[in-house]
Amino acid sequence: MINSGSRYADHPVEIVTDAAGATRQVLGPAPPKTLRVRAISYRWQDGDRVDTVATEFYRDPTQWWRIAEVNPEILDWTEIAPGTAIRIPHAD
């Protein structure tokens, strides 16, 4: 069960079956929502990781999810091509 205060609370829980026939529960994508945030543009550099970028902007690597939340088009943060523009939300 997902706590109602969790940022994942609006995600549906889905059951998936693997190739061997085993099932497990996973979080599905959240319904689209409109975010209004102040953000700057950042060009991804070779060697960047979302946690190190979060450290650079927020001084806290655990805040990586703030960056991921405003860049929903990026599904795999380990496969970003250098030069890709991403949004970095303003630290309020």
All heavy atoms as an XYZ file, in Angstrom:
733
protein
N       0.850     -1.178      0.000
C       0.000      0.000      0.000
C       0.891      1.235      0.000
O       1.893      1.295      0.691
C      -0.882     -0.028      1.233
C      -1.657      1.209      1.455
S      -3.372      0.781      1.522
C      -4.086      2.358      1.439
N       0.486      2.218     -0.770
C       1.233      3.464     -0.871
C       0.601      4.484      0.059
O      -0.607      4.711      0.026
C       1.233      3.976     -2.326
C       1.870      2.940     -3.252
C       1.955      5.305     -2.415
C       1.698      3.248     -4.706
N       1.417      5.101      0.895
C       0.953      6.127      1.823
C       0.298      7.266      1.049
O       0.810      7.696      0.019
C       2.155      6.624      2.632
C       1.776      7.658      3.656
O       1.099      8.632      3.369
N       2.245      7.452      4.860
N      -0.802      7.791      1.527
C      -1.532      8.854      0.829
C      -0.706     10.136      0.697
O      -0.977     10.950     -0.175
C      -2.850      9.151      1.536
O      -2.599      9.653      2.834
N       0.314     10.312      1.524
C       1.173     11.487      1.424
C       2.346     11.308      0.478
O       3.098     12.240      0.222
N       2.500     10.116     -0.085
C       3.612      9.829     -0.982
C       3.429     10.519     -2.325
O       2.311     10.694     -2.801
C       3.715      8.315     -1.216
O       4.587      8.026     -2.287
N       4.534     10.898     -2.956
C       4.432     11.475     -4.296
C       4.006     10.437     -5.322
O       3.713     10.759     -6.458
C       5.743     12.133     -4.700
C       6.911     11.207     -4.795
C       8.179     12.030     -4.989
N       9.331     11.262     -4.613
C      10.252     10.874     -5.460
N      10.187     11.213     -6.719
N      11.277     10.163     -5.037
N       3.956      9.163     -4.921
C       3.498      8.090     -5.810
C       2.037      7.725     -5.565
O       1.522      6.793     -6.171
C       4.366      6.848     -5.620
C       5.807      7.089     -5.967
C       6.778      7.136     -4.971
C       6.197      7.304     -7.278
C       8.103      7.374     -5.291
C       7.524      7.551     -7.593
C       8.468      7.588     -6.598
O       9.781      7.827     -6.922
N       1.343      8.444     -4.696
C      -0.021      8.085     -4.311
C      -0.992      8.067     -5.489
O      -1.942      7.297     -5.487
C      -0.523      9.030     -3.227
N      -0.757      8.893     -6.504
C      -1.687      8.928     -7.640
C      -1.308      7.962     -8.761
O      -1.952      7.922     -9.796
C      -1.817     10.351     -8.184
C      -0.502     10.930     -8.674
O       0.560     10.372     -8.349
O      -0.542     11.959     -9.369
N      -0.271      7.156     -8.547
C       0.129      6.163     -9.539
C      -0.703      4.894     -9.369
O      -0.882      4.411     -8.255
C       1.604      5.785     -9.359
C       2.553      6.864     -9.751
N       3.410      6.743    -10.801
C       2.781      8.098     -9.227
C       4.138      7.827    -10.919
N       3.768      8.671     -9.970
N      -1.192      4.324    -10.467
C      -1.924      3.066    -10.333
C      -0.961      1.909    -10.065
O       0.182      1.921    -10.526
C      -2.601      2.909    -11.694
C      -1.726      3.656    -12.640
C      -1.148      4.804    -11.836
N      -1.417      0.935     -9.305
C      -0.635     -0.280     -9.078
C      -1.106     -1.301    -10.108
O      -2.306     -1.558    -10.247
C      -0.835     -0.817     -7.642
C      -0.083     -2.126     -7.454
C      -0.368      0.220     -6.631
N      -0.160     -1.852    -10.867
C      -0.486     -2.798    -11.920
C       0.181     -4.135    -11.641
O       1.205     -4.198    -10.952
C      -0.015     -2.250    -13.270
C      -0.653     -0.913    -13.609
C      -0.078     -0.263    -14.860
O       0.879     -0.815    -15.447
O      -0.587      0.806    -15.232
N      -0.388     -5.184    -12.162
C       0.196     -6.516    -12.034
C       0.790     -6.890    -13.383
O       0.113     -6.814    -14.409
C      -0.857     -7.548    -11.597
C      -1.391     -7.175    -10.218
C      -0.262     -8.958    -11.602
C      -2.530     -8.033     -9.731
N       2.064     -7.261    -13.376
C       2.742     -7.684    -14.604
C       3.177     -9.136    -14.457
O       3.421     -9.618    -13.351
C       3.956     -6.786    -14.935
C       3.512     -5.357    -15.212
C       4.979     -6.813    -13.837
N       3.274     -9.807    -15.591
C       3.701    -11.200    -15.626
C       4.984    -11.281    -16.427
O       5.060    -10.763    -17.542
C       2.617    -12.079    -16.283
O       1.380    -11.888    -15.593
C       3.005    -13.544    -16.239
N       6.002    -11.921    -15.869
C       7.268    -12.041    -16.596
C       7.231    -13.269    -17.511
O       6.237    -14.006    -17.563
C       8.465    -12.065    -15.641
C       8.518    -13.278    -14.745
O       7.873    -14.288    -15.036
O       9.249    -13.223    -13.736
N       8.309    -13.486    -18.243
C       8.392    -14.576    -19.223
C       8.219    -15.947    -18.576
O       7.748    -16.887    -19.216
C       9.709    -14.504    -19.975
N       8.586    -16.067    -17.304
C       8.468    -17.351    -16.607
C       7.068    -17.561    -16.025
O       6.776    -18.606    -15.446
C       9.507    -17.439    -15.495
N       6.190    -16.564    -16.161
C       4.833    -16.690    -15.647
C       4.649    -16.152    -14.240
O       3.541    -16.199    -13.705
N       5.712    -15.644    -13.618
C       5.600    -15.065    -12.275
C       4.973    -13.678    -12.375
O       5.239    -12.930    -13.315
C       6.967    -14.978    -11.621
N       4.137    -13.349    -11.413
C       3.506    -12.030    -11.402
C       4.051    -11.203    -10.249
O       4.515    -11.742     -9.243
C       1.971    -12.142    -11.260
O       1.660    -12.786    -10.036
C       1.367    -12.909    -12.423
N       3.988     -9.885    -10.446
C       4.386     -8.962     -9.386
C       3.667     -7.648     -9.602
O       3.200     -7.350    -10.696
C       5.890     -8.766     -9.349
C       6.472     -8.145    -10.586
C       8.005     -8.115    -10.510
N       8.570     -7.784    -11.790
C       9.029     -6.584    -12.124
N       9.016     -5.616    -11.243
N       9.512     -6.356    -13.317
N       3.569     -6.879     -8.529
C       2.946     -5.568     -8.612
C       4.002     -4.515     -8.908
O       5.107     -4.564     -8.363
C       2.252     -5.222     -7.296
C       1.048     -6.070     -7.005
C       0.345     -5.632     -5.731
O       0.926     -4.974     -4.874
N      -0.914     -5.990     -5.611
N       3.650     -3.582     -9.782
C       4.537     -2.460    -10.110
C       3.703     -1.187    -10.149
O       2.475     -1.237    -10.295
C       5.250     -2.659    -11.473
C       6.142     -3.878    -11.452
C       4.249     -2.749    -12.605
N       4.372     -0.065    -10.009
C       3.691      1.216    -10.150
C       3.605      1.568    -11.624
O       4.600      1.509    -12.341
C       4.455      2.323     -9.427
C       4.387      2.320     -7.916
C       5.220      3.455     -7.361
C       2.962      2.436     -7.438
N       2.419      1.929    -12.059
C       2.247      2.417    -13.417
C       2.491      3.907    -13.455
O       2.662      4.552    -12.412
N       2.497      4.471    -14.645
C       2.705      5.919    -14.736
C       1.521      6.684    -14.173
O       0.376      6.247    -14.284
C       2.871      6.167    -16.238
C       2.295      4.969    -16.908
C       2.376      3.835    -15.934
N       1.825      7.807    -13.579
C       0.771      8.662    -13.030
C       0.012      9.318    -14.176
O       0.560      9.509    -15.261
C       1.378      9.732    -12.132
N      -1.236      9.657    -13.937
C      -1.960     10.391    -14.966
C      -1.260     11.719    -15.236
O      -0.649     12.291    -14.328
C      -3.343     10.616    -14.355
C      -3.340     10.005    -13.005
C      -1.993      9.426    -12.743
N      -1.335     12.203    -16.473
C      -0.671     13.478    -16.777
C      -1.224     14.601    -15.913
O      -2.412     14.632    -15.602
C      -0.995     13.725    -18.247
C      -1.644     12.504    -18.760
C      -2.042     11.655    -17.603
N      -0.346     15.498    -15.538
C      -0.794     16.668    -14.790
C      -0.038     17.883    -15.298
O       1.044     17.760    -15.872
C      -0.571     16.488    -13.290
C       0.865     16.279    -12.874
C       0.955     16.043    -11.376
C       2.379     15.680    -10.990
N       2.510     15.405     -9.575
N      -0.629     19.004    -15.104
C      -0.004     20.243    -15.524
C       0.815     20.785    -14.367
O       0.298     20.951    -13.262
C      -1.070     21.274    -15.942
O      -1.836     20.718    -17.006
C      -0.431     22.565    -16.393
N       2.090     21.002    -14.639
C       2.969     21.596    -13.631
C       3.298     23.019    -14.052
O       3.585     23.277    -15.213
C       4.278     20.804    -13.521
C       4.218     19.403    -12.964
C       5.585     18.748    -13.063
C       3.758     19.433    -11.523
N       3.245     23.895    -13.107
C       3.682     25.268    -13.349
C       4.853     25.515    -12.413
O       4.655     25.652    -11.208
C       2.558     26.246    -13.104
C       1.410     26.096    -14.107
C       0.380     27.156    -13.880
N       0.967     28.473    -14.014
C       0.748     29.296    -15.029
N      -0.057     28.949    -15.983
N       1.330     30.480    -15.067
N       6.034     25.511    -12.985
C       7.234     25.729    -12.187
C       8.155     26.698    -12.908
O       8.150     26.793    -14.128
C       8.010     24.405    -11.921
C       7.183     23.440    -11.117
C       8.452     23.760    -13.203
N       8.939     27.392    -12.127
C      10.012     28.195    -12.704
C      11.193     27.266    -12.881
O      11.562     26.547    -11.942
C      10.374     29.352    -11.785
C       9.279     30.398    -11.697
C       9.681     31.543    -10.817
N      10.018     31.037     -9.483
C      10.779     31.679     -8.604
N      11.286     32.840     -8.893
N      11.023     31.155     -7.427
N      11.758     27.256    -14.055
C      12.865     26.344    -14.327
C      13.874     27.007    -15.253
O      13.553     27.956    -15.965
C      12.341     25.060    -14.965
N      15.076     26.491    -15.207
C      16.108     26.907    -16.152
C      16.413     25.719    -17.053
O      16.095     24.574    -16.734
C      17.398     27.383    -15.433
C      18.018     26.232    -14.627
C      17.127     28.596    -14.572
C      19.420     26.535    -14.144
N      17.015     26.001    -18.171
C      17.412     24.946    -19.088
C      18.865     24.559    -18.791
O      19.696     25.424    -18.510
C      17.290     25.435    -20.534
O      17.619     24.401    -21.426
N      19.125     23.269    -18.835
C      20.469     22.745    -18.588
C      20.793     21.762    -19.701
O      19.948     20.944    -20.071
C      20.516     22.044    -17.227
C      21.824     21.344    -16.934
C      22.933     22.051    -16.497
C      21.947     19.973    -17.115
C      24.133     21.417    -16.229
C      23.150     19.323    -16.847
C      24.237     20.049    -16.414
O      25.427     19.418    -16.152
N      21.973     21.839    -20.257
C      22.425     20.906    -21.293
C      23.186     19.768    -20.632
O      24.191     19.983    -19.948
C      23.329     21.588    -22.311
C      22.618     22.593    -23.135
C      22.144     21.963    -24.413
N      21.359     22.950    -25.142
C      20.395     22.643    -25.958
N      20.106     21.385    -26.178
N      19.728     23.570    -26.573
N      22.683     18.563    -20.811
C      23.298     17.355    -20.254
C      24.693     17.199    -20.807
O      24.922     17.369    -21.998
C      22.441     16.148    -20.626
C      22.664     14.964    -19.753
C      23.422     13.871    -20.052
C      22.135     14.731    -18.451
N      23.386     12.972    -19.015
C      22.601     13.482    -18.019
C      21.314     15.461    -17.609
C      22.263     12.944    -16.781
C      20.977     14.925    -16.387
C      21.455     13.691    -15.985
N      25.634     16.898    -19.931
C      27.031     16.745    -20.332
C      27.466     15.289    -20.171
O      26.904     14.555    -19.348
C      27.919     17.648    -19.479
C      27.579     19.109    -19.619
C      28.350     19.970    -18.653
O      29.425     19.613    -18.195
N      27.801     21.121    -18.330
N      28.446     14.897    -20.945
C      28.990     13.546    -20.833
C      29.444     13.312    -19.393
O      30.124     14.143    -18.807
C      30.169     13.374    -21.795
C      30.592     11.934    -21.942
O      29.729     11.046    -21.840
O      31.800     11.690    -22.151
N      29.023     12.213    -18.795
C      29.387     11.901    -17.416
C      28.389     12.370    -16.380
O      28.509     12.028    -15.203
N      27.382     13.169    -16.801
C      26.364     13.614    -15.842
C      25.529     12.431    -15.355
O      25.319     11.457    -16.077
C      25.409     14.630    -16.489
C      25.913     16.052    -16.430
O      26.887     16.319    -15.703
O      25.323     16.906    -17.114
N      25.066     12.558    -14.127
C      24.067     11.653    -13.546
C      23.039     12.554    -12.883
O      23.375     13.641    -12.402
C      24.687     10.728    -12.493
C      25.671      9.728    -13.031
C      26.066      8.682    -11.969
N      25.896      9.105    -10.600
C      26.903      9.234     -9.713
N      28.140      8.976    -10.055
N      26.643      9.614     -8.474
N      21.796     12.111    -12.842
C      20.751     12.976    -12.298
C      21.013     13.320    -10.832
O      20.723     14.433    -10.386
C      19.350     12.378    -12.538
C      19.104     11.166    -11.681
C      18.281     13.435    -12.327
N      21.614     12.407    -10.072
C      21.898     12.723     -8.668
C      23.012     13.757     -8.530
O      22.963     14.607     -7.640
C      22.205     11.463     -7.852
C      23.424     10.717     -8.336
O      23.702     10.713     -9.564
O      24.119     10.114     -7.502
N      24.002     13.715     -9.413
C      25.076     14.713     -9.327
C      24.596     16.075     -9.819
O      25.034     17.106     -9.307
C      26.339     14.264    -10.091
O      26.021     14.030    -11.466
C      26.925     13.010     -9.475
N      23.697     16.074    -10.792
C      23.110     17.344    -11.233
C      22.266     17.930    -10.105
O      22.310     19.132     -9.838
C      22.294     17.153    -12.531
C      21.544     18.430    -12.896
C      23.211     16.728    -13.676
N      21.519     17.087     -9.404
C      20.738     17.554     -8.251
C      21.653     18.132     -7.174
O      21.338     19.150     -6.564
C      19.898     16.412     -7.675
N      22.789     17.495     -6.956
C      23.748     18.017     -5.975
C      24.238     19.394     -6.394
O      24.341     20.305     -5.566
C      24.937     17.053     -5.810
O      24.452     15.788     -5.379
C      25.950     17.586     -4.820
N      24.509     19.555     -7.682
C      25.001     20.833     -8.188
C      23.990     21.956     -7.972
O      24.346     23.062     -7.574
C      25.311     20.698     -9.685
C      25.830     21.949    -10.324
C      26.145     21.763    -11.798
O      26.373     20.623    -12.234
O      26.155     22.788    -12.510
N      22.707     21.663     -8.196
C      21.690     22.708     -8.115
C      21.025     22.825     -6.749
O      20.587     23.912     -6.369
C      20.622     22.500     -9.194
C      21.111     22.883    -10.557
C      21.686     21.940    -11.384
C      21.026     24.190    -10.994
C      22.160     22.294    -12.647
C      21.494     24.557    -12.248
C      22.061     23.606    -13.074
N      20.917     21.715     -6.020
C      20.197     21.727     -4.744
C      21.071     21.387     -3.542
O      20.587     21.355     -2.416
C      19.017     20.745     -4.781
C      18.089     20.969     -5.936
C      17.867     19.962     -6.865
C      17.429     22.175     -6.110
C      17.012     20.148     -7.938
C      16.578     22.374     -7.177
C      16.375     21.355     -8.087
O      15.538     21.548     -9.144
N      22.326     21.024     -3.801
C      23.251     20.587     -2.749
C      22.733     19.351     -2.012
O      23.027     19.152     -0.837
C      23.526     21.718     -1.752
C      24.241     22.874     -2.372
C      24.694     23.850     -1.322
N      25.437     24.913     -1.956
C      25.208     26.185     -1.753
N      24.277     26.566     -0.904
N      25.914     27.083     -2.366
N      21.948     18.533     -2.738
C      21.367     17.343     -2.136
C      21.049     16.331     -3.239
O      20.117     16.545     -4.015
C      20.089     17.717     -1.381
C      19.446     16.535     -0.660
O      19.886     15.382     -0.846
O      18.486     16.781      0.081
N      21.793     15.237     -3.309
C      21.558     14.264     -4.388
C      20.200     13.584     -4.306
O      19.697     13.102     -5.314
C      22.690     13.255     -4.215
C      23.087     13.364     -2.784
C      22.863     14.806     -2.420
N      19.574     13.567     -3.130
C      18.273     12.906     -3.009
C      17.149     13.733     -3.634
O      16.015     13.256     -3.737
C      17.913     12.604     -1.539
O      17.692     13.837     -0.844
C      19.004     11.793     -0.862
N      17.447     14.932     -4.077
C      16.436     15.785     -4.713
C      16.352     15.560     -6.227
O      15.698     16.321     -6.938
C      16.724     17.253     -4.404
C      16.602     17.595     -2.943
C      15.203     17.367     -2.423
O      14.236     17.914     -2.936
N      15.077     16.537     -1.393
N      16.978     14.489     -6.720
C      16.966     14.177     -8.150
C      15.539     14.079     -8.691
O      15.274     14.409     -9.836
C      17.720     12.871     -8.433
C      17.062     11.686     -7.796
C      17.320     11.161     -6.567
C      15.990     10.910     -8.344
N      16.488     10.100     -6.309
C      15.658      9.930     -7.396
C      15.283     10.951     -9.549
C      14.645      9.000     -7.609
C      14.282     10.017     -9.752
C      13.987      9.056     -8.787
N      14.608     13.640     -7.860
C      13.226     13.445     -8.304
C      12.581     14.758     -8.738
O      11.689     14.768     -9.575
C      12.387     12.772     -7.206
C      12.266     13.596     -5.958
C      13.085     13.545     -4.864
C      11.297     14.610     -5.700
N      12.675     14.473     -3.927
C      11.577     15.133     -4.419
C      10.218     15.125     -6.407
C      10.821     16.152     -3.841
C       9.468     16.139     -5.816
C       9.779     16.630     -4.557
N      13.037     15.898     -8.201
C      12.500     17.196     -8.608
C      12.802     17.452    -10.081
O      11.978     17.984    -10.817
C      13.085     18.312     -7.756
C      12.688     18.211     -6.292
C      13.345     19.251     -5.450
N      12.809     20.566     -5.807
C      13.227     21.697     -5.276
N      14.190     21.687     -4.373
N      12.695     22.838     -5.636
N      13.996     17.049    -10.494
C      14.393     17.201    -11.894
C      13.597     16.230    -12.756
O      13.070     16.593    -13.813
C      15.917     16.979    -12.046
C      16.687     18.040    -11.251
C      16.317     16.997    -13.519
C      18.162     17.765    -11.092
N      13.486     14.978    -12.303
C      12.748     13.968    -13.068
C      11.281     14.355    -13.232
O      10.689     14.138    -14.297
C      12.875     12.610    -12.394
N      10.686     14.930    -12.218
C       9.268     15.275    -12.249
C       8.933     16.283    -13.347
O       7.868     16.209    -13.950
C       8.832     15.812    -10.887
C       7.358     16.058    -10.768
C       6.947     16.417     -9.355
O       7.518     17.372     -8.795
O       6.065     15.737     -8.829
N       9.828     17.226    -13.622
C       9.544     18.246    -14.645
C      10.082     17.863    -16.019
O       9.992     18.650    -16.956
C      10.048     19.650    -14.230
C       9.376     20.111    -12.952
C      11.542     19.695    -14.125
N      10.631     16.660    -16.130
C      11.119     16.138    -17.402
C      10.514     14.752    -17.659
O      11.232     13.769    -17.807
C      12.656     16.052    -17.385
C      13.310     17.402    -17.330
O      13.451     18.079    -18.335
N      13.691     17.823    -16.130
N       9.165     14.656    -17.711
C       8.530     13.344    -17.818
C       8.832     12.614    -19.115
O       8.643     11.405    -19.203
C       7.036     13.654    -17.695
C       6.910     15.057    -18.174
C       8.191     15.737    -17.725
N       9.318     13.330    -20.111
C       9.653     12.688    -21.387
C      10.908     11.825    -21.288
O      11.167     10.995    -22.153
C       9.809     13.739    -22.495
C      11.000     14.661    -22.344
C      10.825     15.794    -21.324
O       9.784     15.908    -20.668
O      11.775     16.580    -21.197
N      11.695     12.002    -20.236
C      12.894     11.197    -20.040
C      12.532     10.007    -19.168
O      12.234     10.152    -17.987
C      14.035     12.025    -19.413
C      14.401     13.179    -20.354
C      15.250     11.137    -19.135
C      15.433     14.128    -19.818
N      12.548      8.834    -19.762
C      12.148      7.627    -19.047
C      13.332      6.904    -18.425
O      13.176      6.182    -17.453
C      11.408      6.685    -19.999
C      10.151      7.277    -20.641
C       9.544      6.280    -21.617
C       9.149      7.689    -19.580
N      14.508      7.058    -18.991
C      15.704      6.365    -18.488
C      16.818      7.381    -18.290
O      17.434      7.834    -19.247
C      16.139      5.277    -19.472
C      17.298      4.443    -18.952
O      17.895      4.799    -17.908
O      17.618      3.430    -19.596
N      17.054      7.729    -17.039
C      18.051      8.749    -16.717
C      19.476      8.240    -16.877
O      20.421      9.002    -16.697
C      17.800      9.304    -15.317
C      16.626     10.224    -15.316
C      15.333      9.887    -15.084
C      16.628     11.610    -15.630
N      14.521     10.987    -15.223
C      15.297     12.064    -15.557
C      17.622     12.527    -15.961
C      14.937     13.387    -15.803
C      17.265     13.843    -16.195
C      15.946     14.259    -16.116
N      19.660      6.987    -17.223
C      21.018      6.468    -17.465
C      21.379      6.517    -18.943
O      22.501      6.182    -19.298
C      21.160      5.020    -16.953
O      20.312      4.161    -17.724
C      20.828      4.921    -15.479
N      20.439      6.927    -19.792
C      20.660      6.913    -21.240
C      20.375      8.258    -21.881
O      19.709      8.332    -22.898
C      19.770      5.835    -21.892
C      20.097      4.426    -21.490
C      21.438      3.946    -22.019
O      21.847      4.382    -23.122
O      22.093      3.159    -21.321
N      20.897      9.333    -21.324
C      20.664     10.667    -21.875
C      21.879     11.077    -22.704
O      23.011     11.041    -22.226
C      20.410     11.697    -20.759
C      19.211     11.265    -19.931
C      20.204     13.086    -21.340
C      18.963     12.117    -18.727
N      21.616     11.473    -23.925
C      22.699     11.885    -24.815
C      23.240     13.248    -24.390
O      22.461     14.152    -24.059
C      22.194     11.961    -26.251
N      24.569     13.395    -24.376
C      25.133     14.715    -24.085
C      24.549     15.752    -25.043
O      24.325     15.473    -26.222
C      26.633     14.521    -24.324
C      26.851     13.057    -24.071
C      25.608     12.385    -24.587
N      24.256     16.926    -24.507
C      23.660     17.994    -25.295
C      22.149     18.072    -25.175
O      21.541     19.051    -25.606
N      21.525     17.044    -24.591
C      20.082     17.057    -24.394
C      19.718     18.161    -23.415
O      20.324     18.274    -22.346
C      19.588     15.695    -23.850
O      19.923     14.671    -24.785
C      18.092     15.702    -23.602
N      18.734     18.975    -23.771
C      18.274     20.044    -22.872
C      17.255     19.468    -21.901
O      16.316     18.798    -22.301
C      17.653     21.177    -23.669
N      17.487     19.710    -20.620
C      16.528     19.320    -19.588
C      16.150     20.551    -18.782
O      16.838     21.565    -18.833
C      17.076     18.205    -18.649
C      18.253     18.722    -17.822
C      17.436     16.957    -19.433
C      18.614     17.812    -16.674
N      15.047     20.443    -18.046
C      14.605     21.544    -17.195
C      15.041     21.271    -15.757
O      14.913     20.156    -15.260
C      13.082     21.679    -17.278
C      12.605     22.160    -18.632
C      11.091     22.120    -18.769
N      10.541     20.772    -18.725
C      10.566     19.906    -19.747
N      11.137     20.227    -20.893
N      10.010     18.719    -19.633
N      15.547     22.313    -15.114
C      15.913     22.242    -13.698
C      14.994     23.214    -12.970
O      15.061     24.422    -13.164
C      17.386     22.671    -13.456
C      18.351     21.881    -14.325
C      17.728     22.588    -11.973
C      18.526     20.429    -13.946
N      14.078     22.666    -12.112
C      13.181     23.577    -11.404
C      13.912     24.453    -10.408
O      14.904     24.024     -9.804
C      12.189     22.643    -10.710
C      12.780     21.291    -10.750
C      13.847     21.273    -11.808
N      13.418     25.660    -10.275
C      13.998     26.611     -9.321
C      13.887     26.055     -7.912
O      12.875     25.489     -7.528
C      13.251     27.944     -9.415
C      13.879     29.025     -8.619
N      13.527     29.265     -7.319
C      14.831     29.916     -8.926
C      14.236     30.269     -6.852
N      15.033     30.687     -7.819
N      14.946     26.198     -7.147
C      14.940     25.751     -5.753
C      14.258     26.822     -4.909
O      14.805     27.894     -4.703
C      16.370     25.512     -5.261
N      13.036     26.537     -4.453
C      12.303     27.503     -3.633
C      12.636     27.365     -2.190
O      12.917     26.366     -1.666
C      10.791     27.331     -3.841
C      10.382     27.752     -5.237
O      11.029     28.639     -5.808
O       9.397     27.179     -5.751
